Amino acid sequence: MDLEEKVLGVEPKYDGAIINVEKQTVELPNGETSTRDVVHHSNAVGILVLTKNNKMLLETQWRAPVAKETIEIPAGKVDNRDHGTALDTVVRELNEETRYKANNIKRITGFYSSVGFCDEYMDLYLATDLEPVEDELPRDQGEYLKIKEYSLDEAMSMIESGEIEDAKTITAIYYWKLHDKIGL
């Protein structure tokens, strides 16, 4: 059985600065119709930033959708307006959020953040061999961050205790744990 749903109609619901939302009417594989709420979001990057002393940089910030502070790896959306790439975004976000540049940047993997309603695709990168930036880029308006270094053991404990709940961050930490023994 072919599982593809055919889009019969699209009704825009919201056109915002970060997301666009639409209601789709779709034909199901059995011929019946249904509706889907779809959130369109720019592609994004997440960055596992490891220091020379083998600690990761994590940032604490307020996240309005969950109404609390979260602890996350540096991340940001790819700016499609200037035809930026995921790699350009990594370099920009490292500067804006951590005030470092990385001499080694490697793509780890990519994934959809929440396929049930959103088309955001995130590339996960590893950044090592850090140096302070010479020219700091301004942070996004309204972005307030606390940056701190954590060991792998500390990060794993923070996942186990529920202190870290962010999926991209958990993915990055487990990647680090898996590859720490064999060398990144």
Backbone torsions as a table, in degrees:
resi	resn	phi	psi	omega
1	MET	NA	131.8	175.6
2	ASP	-77.3	125.1	-175.9
3	LEU	-92.3	-2.9	-176.5
4	GLU	-62.6	135.6	173.3
5	GLU	-99.4	130.2	-179.9
6	LYS	-92.5	127.4	-179.8
7	VAL	-77.6	119.5	179.9
8	LEU	-94.1	-28.3	-178.9
9	GLY	-163.8	153.1	179.9
10	VAL	-130.3	128.3	177.7
11	GLU	-118.4	107.2	177.9
12	PRO	-60.8	136.9	-179.9
13	LYS	-114.5	-34.8	-176.8
14	TYR	-155.3	135.1	177.5
15	ASP	-124.4	100.7	-174.0
16	GLY	-115.1	-176.6	-179.0
17	ALA	-72.3	-30.6	-176.6
18	ILE	-112.3	-35.6	-178.1
19	ILE	-131.5	158.7	167.6
20	ASN	-125.2	140.6	-178.0
21	VAL	-123.1	137.2	176.8
22	GLU	-138.5	155.4	173.7
23	LYS	-105.8	122.6	178.4
24	GLN	-104.1	139.5	167.1
25	THR	-100.3	126.7	-174.6
26	VAL	-126.0	152.2	171.4
27	GLU	-96.3	124.3	-178.8
28	LEU	-78.8	164.0	179.9
29	PRO	-55.7	-27.2	-179.8
30	ASN	-89.8	4.8	177.9
31	GLY	95.5	-14.1	177.8
32	GLU	-74.5	165.3	177.0
33	THR	-111.5	156.0	178.0
34	SER	-152.4	178.9	177.3
35	THR	-122.8	153.5	177.9
36	ARG	-134.4	131.4	170.8
37	ASP	-90.1	124.3	-175.6
38	VAL	-124.4	129.5	175.8
39	VAL	-104.5	124.0	175.4
40	HIS	-98.8	129.2	-178.9
41	HIS	-137.9	146.0	176.7
42	SER	-58.3	153.6	171.1
43	ASN	-63.5	162.1	-173.6
44	ALA	-144.6	170.9	173.9
45	VAL	-129.4	150.8	168.8
46	GLY	-124.8	148.2	-173.0
47	ILE	-131.9	119.1	169.8
48	LEU	-82.6	106.8	-176.4
49	VAL	-103.2	116.0	179.6
50	LEU	-112.4	130.5	-179.5
51	THR	-81.6	172.9	179.9
52	LYS	-66.0	-22.5	177.5
53	ASN	-96.0	22.8	174.6
54	ASN	58.2	46.3	171.8
55	LYS	-121.8	153.2	179.1
56	MET	-100.9	149.0	175.1
57	LEU	-92.5	126.4	175.6
58	LEU	-124.4	149.6	179.7
59	GLU	-120.4	140.2	174.6
60	THR	-104.2	132.2	178.2
61	GLN	-151.9	161.6	177.1
62	TRP	-80.7	133.8	176.9
63	ARG	-121.7	109.5	-175.9
64	ALA	-59.4	-40.1	-177.7
65	PRO	-59.6	-30.3	178.7
66	VAL	-107.4	0.9	175.9
67	ALA	53.0	46.4	175.7
68	LYS	-165.2	169.6	173.9
69	GLU	-74.0	142.7	175.3
70	THR	-126.7	156.3	176.4
71	ILE	-111.6	122.3	-171.7
72	GLU	-141.7	161.9	167.9
73	ILE	-74.6	157.6	174.1
74	PRO	-59.0	143.5	-177.7
75	ALA	-159.5	164.9	176.5
76	GLY	-174.2	164.8	-178.3
77	LYS	-90.1	144.9	177.3
78	VAL	-70.6	128.2	-178.1
79	ASP	-86.5	100.7	-177.7
80	ASN	-74.8	-15.3	-178.8
81	ARG	-64.3	-36.5	-179.5
82	ASP	-105.9	21.0	178.3
83	HIS	57.6	33.2	179.1
84	GLY	-68.1	151.1	178.1
85	THR	-100.8	171.6	175.9
86	ALA	-61.1	-41.3	179.6
87	LEU	-64.3	-41.3	174.9
88	ASP	-57.7	-39.5	-179.0
89	THR	-66.7	-39.8	176.9
90	VAL	-58.5	-49.2	-179.4
91	VAL	-60.6	-44.9	-179.7
92	ARG	-63.4	-48.5	-176.7
93	GLU	-67.0	-36.6	175.5
94	LEU	-58.4	-44.8	179.7
95	ASN	-65.3	-54.6	-175.7
96	GLU	-59.7	-44.1	-169.7
97	GLU	-96.0	-36.2	-175.4
98	THR	-110.2	-16.5	-176.8
99	ARG	67.3	27.7	175.3
100	TYR	-120.8	158.6	164.4
101	LYS	-119.3	150.6	-178.4
102	ALA	-111.5	132.2	176.1
103	ASN	-81.4	-18.0	176.1
104	ASN	-127.5	121.4	176.7
105	ILE	-130.2	129.7	-177.4
106	LYS	-135.4	133.3	175.0
107	ARG	-75.3	131.5	179.7
108	ILE	-93.5	-53.8	-176.5
109	THR	-168.1	-179.8	174.2
110	GLY	-142.2	155.1	-177.8
111	PHE	-161.3	157.3	170.8
112	TYR	-82.7	135.5	-174.7
113	SER	-74.3	-33.6	179.1
114	SER	-162.5	85.0	-170.6
115	VAL	-66.7	-12.1	-179.3
116	GLY	-69.8	-22.7	-179.0
117	PHE	-149.1	-6.9	-171.2
118	CYS	-132.5	145.4	-179.8
119	ASP	-99.7	10.5	-179.9
120	GLU	-61.9	129.4	175.6
121	TYR	-115.0	129.9	-177.6
122	MET	-116.5	130.6	170.8
123	ASP	-95.4	132.2	179.3
124	LEU	-103.2	128.3	-177.1
125	TYR	-119.8	156.6	171.3
126	LEU	-110.3	129.7	178.3
127	ALA	-122.6	124.4	-179.3
128	THR	-136.4	177.7	-179.0
129	ASP	55.6	64.1	-172.5
130	LEU	-84.8	148.4	172.1
131	GLU	-138.8	146.0	175.7
132	PRO	-61.5	143.6	177.3
133	VAL	-74.3	153.4	176.9
134	GLU	-87.5	-39.3	179.6
135	ASP	-118.5	110.4	-178.7
136	GLU	-77.4	131.1	172.3
137	LEU	-81.1	149.5	178.2
138	PRO	-69.9	145.9	174.7
139	ARG	-73.2	160.3	177.2
140	ASP	-59.8	147.8	179.0
141	GLN	-58.8	130.9	178.5
142	GLY	81.0	7.6	-178.4
143	GLU	-95.5	114.5	178.3
144	TYR	-121.1	123.7	-173.3
145	LEU	-128.7	147.0	166.4
146	LYS	-113.5	120.1	-178.6
147	ILE	-104.6	134.4	-179.9
148	LYS	-147.2	150.9	177.0
149	GLU	-91.9	142.8	179.0
150	TYR	-137.1	143.6	173.6
151	SER	-77.6	166.9	177.2
152	LEU	-61.5	-43.1	178.9
153	ASP	-61.3	-42.0	178.2
154	GLU	-63.2	-44.4	-179.4
155	ALA	-63.0	-42.8	178.6
156	MET	-63.1	-41.5	177.7
157	SER	-62.6	-36.6	179.9
158	MET	-69.0	-32.0	173.4
159	ILE	-67.9	-48.8	-177.1
160	GLU	-61.2	-34.6	-178.8
161	SER	-83.4	-9.0	-177.9
162	GLY	87.1	5.1	179.3
163	GLU	-70.2	-33.5	173.8
164	ILE	-106.6	120.1	-178.5
165	GLU	-123.1	-3.7	-175.2
166	ASP	-78.3	127.5	-173.2
167	ALA	-62.6	-44.4	-178.5
168	LYS	-63.8	-35.6	-179.7
169	THR	-70.6	-43.0	177.4
170	ILE	-62.8	-41.7	177.7
171	THR	-59.3	-45.9	-179.3
172	ALA	-63.2	-42.0	-178.7
173	ILE	-66.1	-42.7	178.3
174	TYR	-66.5	-34.4	174.0
175	TYR	-61.5	-47.1	179.1
176	TRP	-58.6	-45.8	-179.9
177	LYS	-62.2	-45.1	-178.5
178	LEU	-62.5	-41.2	-174.3
179	HIS	-94.6	-8.0	-178.4
180	ASP	-62.6	-37.5	-177.7
181	LYS	-73.0	-32.4	-175.7
182	ILE	-101.6	-4.6	179.7
183	GLY	90.8	128.5	-179.7
184	LEU	-74.7	NA	NA
